[in-house]
């Protein structure tokens, strides 16, 4: 199996895993991709999203894990959306 074939198989497996978890891929070309993210130097080409994609357009605070998101969730639930990042090694 060539390197390209292995990469394709890995990408297909990842896409299947994301779909099974109820997630979608969101690319920079899609209208729902966060506009503010496009303003940074090197925005991610693809986001993995699970949940209400429309929330990405609202002001938010990002954290690198559950503890950061829990701290924000303990607030009054105003206009700020808590976002928690995940890596490819996390359980999606």
Buried (B, 14 or more C-beta within 10 A) or exposed (E): EEEEEEEEEEEEEBBEBBEEEEBBBBEEEEEBBBEEEEEEEEEEEEBBBEEEBEEBBEEBBEBEEEEBBEEBEEEEEEEEBBBBEBEEEEEB
